[in-house]
Amino acid sequence: MDRLDAMEAFVAVADLRGFAPAARKLGLSPSGVTRLIAALEERLGARLLQRTTRQVTLTDAGARYLERARRILADVAEAEGAVEGERTRPEGQLVISAPVGFGRLHVSEIVTAYLKRYPDVAVDLRLSDRVINLVEDGVDLAVRIGHLPDSTLVARHVGEMRRIVVASPGYLKQRGEPRRPADIPAHDTIQFGAMTAALDWRFVEDNSEIRIASTPRFATNSSDAAIQYAEADGGLTRVLAYQAAESLRAGRLKIVLAPFEQPALPIHIVYPTSRLLSAKVRTFIDLVTEMADWHFG
């Protein structure tokens, strides 16, 4: 017996004072309603209804139970309505994870527009360069740059990102511009990335991947520090395109070795499931598609 179904049948019989009209309202057979009420009474150990050939009336226990049953069914309807509303109308808290630099420069402006458009949503933007577990950390969606491992997450492709080698015009004037990846060992290099990352720089030449060992004069896990030192004629550095975009526009850096770059990295929005996707997640993804130009290729 489903207790809520039985409770709903009991309230319908009490309101309509009969099994037949209650059955019509619920889309059940009269015998089906009778079985539900009988199972409910057996579970409660009390008779809820007095049945005669002419009418159905409440017992004292039935009258007391009716009040509580109405309240329970109303609470269930309210809870279901809240969830249904969340799926159709953006509201509540939206938790977003994104890489630190990309989040600061590009995701935050989408969040600003989103908050203005959807006043019933509060956003918690968490910037971190570590890959988190969305379910364990209570995150609704994450922006990720790079190839994704196999997982149960749903991924929506929203852009691409080049990995580029850059240097200042002053450095290139002093030391010359590298023409092929094999020229890199003759240059000063700046290593940017996690401290545990490999020092090899990867390129594509003659349709094959090649790796060039790097012995950096300066290594850092901060893209800002790497770019600042490169602007100061410190040497070649390899970064993501968005990280050097401002310096490139201003002419403080120049891209080199472009013909040998690896294919651009994908940018995805990932989230735990596409089944019954909440309106707040769906509308954020829609806004990224509408507003963002995340094609750094």
C-alpha positions as a printed Julia matrix, in Angstrom:
297×3 Matrix{Float64}:
   0.0    0.0     0.0
   1.2    3.47   -0.86
   0.32   5.5     2.21
  -0.11   8.77    0.33
  -2.41   7.15   -2.23
  -4.47   5.64    0.57
  -4.57   8.95    2.42
  -5.68  10.74   -0.74
  -8.42   8.14   -1.29
  -9.65   8.55    2.3
  -9.83  12.37    2.0
 -11.71  12.06   -1.3
 -14.25   9.64    0.19
 -14.73  11.89    3.22
 -15.17  15.01    1.08
 -17.52  13.43   -1.46
 -19.28  11.14    1.04
 -19.04   8.1    -1.12
 -16.7    5.58   -2.71
 -18.09   5.9    -6.24
 -17.65   9.69   -6.56
 -14.2    9.45   -4.94
 -13.24   6.75   -7.46
 -14.34   8.98  -10.36
 -12.3   11.9    -9.02
  -9.18   9.78   -8.56
  -9.54   7.81  -11.8
  -9.81   4.5    -9.93
 -12.42   1.78   -9.66
 -14.69   1.81   -6.58
 -13.19  -1.54   -5.54
  -9.7   -0.03   -5.82
 -10.7    2.8    -3.49
 -12.27   0.29   -1.09
  -9.03  -1.72   -0.97
  -6.96   1.42   -0.26
  -9.23   2.47    2.62
  -9.29  -1.04    4.06
  -5.5   -1.27    3.96
  -5.19   2.15    5.62
  -7.59   1.17    8.42
  -5.76  -2.1     8.93
  -2.44  -0.28    9.18
  -3.84   2.26   11.65
  -5.75  -0.36   13.63
  -8.84   1.83   13.65
 -12.02   2.2    11.6
 -12.1    5.56    9.84
 -15.46   5.33    8.01
 -18.91   4.02    8.81
 -20.47   2.48    5.71
 -24.16   1.89    5.16
 -26.12   1.24    2.0
 -27.21   4.88    1.95
 -24.18   6.88    3.11
 -20.58   7.01    4.32
 -19.75   8.91    7.51
 -16.63   9.53    9.55
 -15.95   7.79   12.83
 -14.45   9.86   15.65
 -11.01   8.48   14.77
 -11.69   9.22   11.11
 -12.58  12.84   11.87
  -9.35  13.33   13.81
  -7.29  11.58   11.11
  -8.92  13.62    8.34
  -7.51  16.89    9.69
  -3.99  15.5     9.85
  -4.28  13.82    6.46
  -5.32  17.09    4.82
  -2.28  18.83    6.35
   0.12  16.09    5.21
  -1.23  16.09    1.65
  -1.0   19.89    1.53
   2.63  19.75    2.69
   3.44  17.16    0.02
   1.77  19.27   -2.67
   3.7   22.34   -1.5
   7.0   20.45   -1.58
   6.33  19.07   -5.05
   5.28  22.52   -6.23
   8.52  24.03   -4.94
  10.6   21.46   -6.81
   8.52  21.87   -9.95
   8.93  25.64   -9.69
  12.7   25.28   -9.37
  12.72  23.25  -12.6
  10.66  25.82  -14.49
  11.51  29.14  -12.79
  15.08  30.01  -11.73
  15.25  30.47   -7.96
  17.35  29.49   -4.97
  21.15  29.27   -4.81
  23.32  28.44   -7.82
  26.83  27.2    -6.92
  29.41  27.57   -9.74
  33.04  26.43   -9.86
  35.59  27.87  -12.31
  39.37  28.22  -12.71
  40.73  31.25  -10.84
  41.94  33.4   -13.73
  39.25  32.45  -16.22
  36.57  32.83  -13.59
  37.77  36.29  -12.61
  38.03  37.57  -16.18
  35.19  35.79  -17.97
  32.8   33.82  -15.75
  32.23  36.69  -13.31
  30.8   38.95  -16.03
  28.28  36.25  -16.95
  27.36  35.91  -13.28
  26.78  39.68  -13.06
  24.39  39.6   -16.03
  22.7   36.47  -14.67
  21.98  38.03  -11.28
  20.43  41.07  -12.95
  18.24  38.91  -15.17
  17.11  36.43  -12.5
  16.49  38.27   -9.2
  15.25  35.13   -7.39
  18.64  33.39   -7.7
  21.67  33.86   -5.44
  25.04  32.79   -6.9
  28.03  31.33   -5.04
  31.02  31.57   -7.44
  33.94  29.44   -6.22
  37.25  30.03   -8.0
  39.81  27.26   -7.76
  42.3   25.63  -10.12
  41.83  22.19   -8.58
  39.3   19.79  -10.07
  36.58  19.28   -7.48
  33.9   16.63   -7.05
  30.68  18.46   -7.9
  28.38  16.17   -5.94
  30.54  15.98   -2.79
  31.16  19.74   -2.75
  27.55  20.69   -3.49
  28.35  22.43   -6.8
  25.64  22.8    -9.44
  27.95  23.32  -12.42
  31.61  23.89  -13.24
  33.51  25.58  -16.07
  36.47  23.44  -17.11
  39.22  23.99  -19.66
  40.82  20.91  -21.19
  39.95  17.37  -22.18
  37.58  15.72  -19.74
  38.15  12.28  -18.24
  35.36   9.74  -18.58
  32.83  10.38  -15.85
  29.13  10.45  -15.08
  29.06  14.23  -15.55
  27.16  15.8   -18.42
  29.31  18.17  -20.5
  28.2   21.1   -22.69
  30.86  22.39  -25.1
  30.96  26.21  -24.94
  34.32  27.21  -26.43
  37.97  26.48  -27.25
  41.28  27.68  -25.84
  44.67  27.91  -27.56
  47.92  27.23  -25.74
  50.37  29.81  -27.03
  54.04  30.71  -26.69
  54.65  34.42  -26.21
  57.53  36.81  -25.65
  58.03  40.55  -25.54
  59.06  42.46  -28.68
  62.13  43.64  -26.74
  63.25  40.1   -25.96
  62.69  38.95  -29.54
  64.7   41.91  -30.84
  67.6   40.98  -28.56
  67.54  37.2   -28.99
  65.76  36.62  -32.27
  62.43  34.9   -32.87
  62.31  31.08  -32.7
  61.2   29.63  -36.01
  60.76  26.01  -34.97
  60.23  24.27  -31.62
  63.79  22.95  -31.81
  65.0   26.55  -31.36
  63.53  26.79  -27.84
  66.53  25.38  -25.89
  68.61  28.33  -27.12
  66.21  30.75  -25.41
  65.4   31.78  -21.86
  62.09  30.27  -20.82
  59.48  30.94  -18.15
  57.61  27.91  -16.84
  53.98  28.43  -15.83
  51.86  25.7   -14.31
  51.52  23.46  -11.29
  54.83  22.87   -9.53
  54.46  19.14  -10.22
  53.83  19.63  -13.96
  56.27  18.28  -16.54
  58.73  20.81  -17.92
  58.28  19.61  -21.51
  56.53  21.91  -23.98
  54.46  20.03  -26.54
  53.97  20.98  -30.17
  52.83  19.43  -33.45
  55.32  19.25  -36.32
  54.88  17.22  -39.52
  51.62  15.83  -38.08
  53.42  14.36  -35.07
  53.57  15.5   -31.46
  57.01  16.57  -30.33
  58.21  17.46  -26.84
  60.82  20.1   -26.16
  62.55  19.97  -22.82
  62.54  23.29  -20.98
  65.04  24.47  -18.36
  63.32  27.59  -17.1
  65.08  30.56  -15.57
  61.82  31.37  -13.8
  59.06  28.95  -12.76
  55.76  29.94  -11.17
  52.24  28.69  -10.61
  50.9   32.21  -11.33
  50.05  33.16  -14.91
  50.18  36.84  -13.93
  53.74  36.45  -12.66
  54.83  34.54  -15.77
  53.32  37.12  -18.11
  54.72  40.05  -16.12
  58.24  38.6   -16.34
  57.8   37.9   -20.06
  56.73  41.53  -20.6
  59.95  42.56  -18.84
  61.98  40.8   -21.6
  62.4   37.69  -19.43
  61.99  35.15  -22.24
  59.45  32.78  -23.78
  56.48  31.52  -21.81
  53.65  29.15  -22.71
  50.22  30.1   -21.41
  46.54  29.84  -22.27
  45.38  32.43  -24.8
  43.02  34.26  -22.46
  45.79  34.77  -19.9
  47.87  36.82  -22.35
  44.98  38.44  -24.27
  45.35  41.91  -22.73
  49.13  41.95  -23.17
  48.78  40.86  -26.8
  46.2   43.57  -27.53
  48.48  46.19  -25.96
  51.51  44.96  -27.93
  53.49  44.06  -24.82
  53.71  40.44  -25.96
  53.82  38.67  -29.29
  52.84  35.11  -30.24
  55.59  32.92  -31.67
  55.57  29.36  -33.07
  51.85  29.57  -33.9
  52.07  27.02  -36.77
  53.26  24.39  -34.3
  50.6   24.76  -31.61
  48.66  21.75  -30.43
  44.92  21.71  -31.17
  42.93  24.1   -29.01
  41.61  22.78  -25.7
  37.83  22.51  -25.31
  35.94  24.59  -22.77
  33.0   22.8   -21.17
  30.32  23.46  -18.63
  29.81  20.24  -16.67
  27.02  19.29  -14.3
  25.94  16.08  -12.57
  22.92  15.07  -14.64
  20.67  16.21  -17.47
  17.57  14.48  -16.06
  15.15  17.02  -14.57
  17.74  19.77  -15.06
  16.93  22.7   -12.78
  15.94  26.0   -14.34
  18.82  27.84  -12.65
  21.43  25.58  -14.28
  19.69  25.54  -17.66
  19.3   29.33  -17.79
  22.95  29.9   -16.81
  24.12  27.66  -19.64
  21.74  29.48  -22.01
  23.19  32.83  -20.92
  26.76  31.66  -21.54
  25.71  30.59  -25.04
  24.0   33.94  -25.59
  26.65  36.28  -24.16
  30.04  34.65  -24.03
  32.66  34.55  -26.76
  34.79  31.8   -25.3
  36.42  30.79  -28.57
  40.09  31.59  -27.97
  41.24  29.79  -31.09
